[in-house]
């Protein structure tokens, strides 16, 4: 791994955005994340025992996107 020397008078907070973007671009190939698998859908028949408090049900019912 290469070592970069920085003059003593230059601090990390003085690095420019251009330098930071360049460093980040060079690191991209080293930080490849695996693709996440989509969760399998669950059959509605398997969902049971869910209890919603009345206050929460009223709140959702009063929301135009969900309620009437």
C-alpha positions as a Markdown table, in Angstrom:
| # | Residue | x | y | z |
|---|---|---|---|---|
| 1 | Unk | 0.0 | 0.0 | 0.0 |
| 2 | Unk | 1.3 | 3.4 | -0.9 |
| 3 | Unk | 2.0 | 5.9 | 1.8 |
| 4 | Unk | 1.3 | 9.6 | 1.2 |
| 5 | Unk | 3.3 | 12.2 | 3.0 |
| 6 | Unk | 1.5 | 15.4 | 4.1 |
| 7 | Unk | 3.5 | 18.5 | 5.2 |
| 8 | Unk | 3.2 | 19.2 | 8.9 |
| 9 | Unk | 1.4 | 22.5 | 8.3 |
| 10 | Unk | -1.4 | 20.9 | 6.3 |
| 11 | Unk | -4.1 | 19.2 | 8.4 |
| 12 | Unk | -6.8 | 16.8 | 7.3 |
| 13 | Unk | -9.4 | 19.5 | 7.7 |
| 14 | Unk | -7.6 | 21.5 | 5.0 |
| 15 | Unk | -8.0 | 18.8 | 2.3 |
| 16 | Unk | -10.1 | 20.0 | -0.6 |
| 17 | Unk | -13.3 | 18.4 | -1.7 |
| 18 | Unk | -11.6 | 17.6 | -5.0 |
| 19 | Unk | -8.9 | 15.6 | -3.2 |
| 20 | Unk | -11.5 | 13.8 | -1.1 |
| 21 | Unk | -13.5 | 12.9 | -4.2 |
| 22 | Unk | -10.4 | 11.6 | -5.9 |
| 23 | Unk | -9.5 | 9.5 | -2.9 |
| 24 | Unk | -13.0 | 8.1 | -2.7 |
| 25 | Unk | -13.1 | 7.3 | -6.5 |
| 26 | Unk | -9.8 | 5.3 | -6.2 |
| 27 | Unk | -11.3 | 3.3 | -3.2 |
| 28 | Unk | -14.5 | 2.4 | -5.0 |
| 29 | Unk | -13.2 | -0.9 | -6.5 |
| 30 | Unk | -12.1 | -2.0 | -3.1 |
| 31 | Unk | -15.5 | -1.6 | -1.4 |
| 32 | Unk | -17.8 | -3.6 | -3.6 |
| 33 | Unk | -20.9 | -4.7 | -1.7 |
| 34 | Unk | -22.7 | -7.9 | -2.6 |
| 35 | Unk | -26.2 | -7.5 | -4.0 |
| 36 | Unk | -28.9 | -8.1 | -1.4 |
| 37 | Unk | -31.4 | -10.8 | -2.2 |
| 38 | Unk | -35.0 | -9.6 | -2.2 |
| 39 | Unk | -37.0 | -11.1 | 0.7 |
| 40 | Unk | -39.5 | -13.8 | -0.4 |
| 41 | Unk | -43.2 | -12.7 | -0.3 |
| 42 | Unk | -45.2 | -14.1 | 2.6 |
| 43 | Unk | -48.6 | -15.6 | 2.0 |
| 44 | Unk | -51.4 | -13.6 | 3.8 |
| 45 | Unk | -52.6 | -17.0 | 5.2 |
| 46 | Unk | -49.4 | -17.2 | 7.2 |
| 47 | Unk | -49.8 | -13.8 | 8.8 |
| 48 | Unk | -51.9 | -14.1 | 12.0 |
| 49 | Unk | -51.9 | -12.9 | 15.5 |
| 50 | Unk | -51.1 | -9.3 | 14.6 |
| 51 | Unk | -52.7 | -6.9 | 17.1 |
| 52 | Unk | -53.0 | -3.2 | 16.2 |
| 53 | Unk | -53.9 | -0.8 | 19.0 |
| 54 | Unk | -57.1 | 1.1 | 18.4 |
| 55 | Unk | -55.4 | 4.5 | 18.4 |
| 56 | Unk | -53.0 | 3.3 | 15.7 |
| 57 | Unk | -55.8 | 1.9 | 13.6 |
| 58 | Unk | -57.7 | 5.3 | 13.9 |
| 59 | Unk | -54.5 | 7.2 | 12.9 |
| 60 | Unk | -54.0 | 5.1 | 9.8 |
| 61 | Unk | -57.7 | 5.2 | 9.0 |
| 62 | Unk | -57.6 | 9.1 | 9.2 |
| 63 | Unk | -54.6 | 9.2 | 6.8 |
| 64 | Unk | -55.9 | 9.9 | 3.2 |
| 65 | Unk | -53.4 | 7.6 | 1.6 |
| 66 | Unk | -54.6 | 4.6 | 3.6 |
| 67 | Unk | -58.1 | 5.4 | 4.9 |
| 68 | Unk | -61.3 | 6.3 | 3.3 |
